[in-house]
Amino acid sequence: MPKNALGTCELCGRENAETTIHHLTPKEMGGTFKPTSSLCLPCHKQIHALYTNEELAARLNTIPLLREDEKIGKFIKWIRKQPASRLIRTRKSRERKRRT
């Protein structure tokens, strides 16, 4: 599969969106050969803007766990209503800025 392809985002469900491969357990946390998912660019960027790799590896390493999390849940509810062609600007959350 090419690095970016048109497909359905496994997180928000938007179709015909440009997707990338997301390592559910970050590579630097030992996830190189662990499960991946196909995410649209906005969802993928938003995940990394909201959470540290440590958080993703420890408690948000599946699509259902991500969907249940309040922070990304609000974003998913909003992005589902946006056309797949729309690219958004992503900023780190205030909480995440303080940690890094």
Secondary structure, 3 states (H helix, E strand, C coil): CCCCEEECCCCCCCCCEEEEEEECCCHHHCCCCCCEEEEEHHHHHHHHHHCCHHHHHHHCCCHHHHHHCHHHHHHHHHHCCCCCCCCCCCCCCHHHHHHC
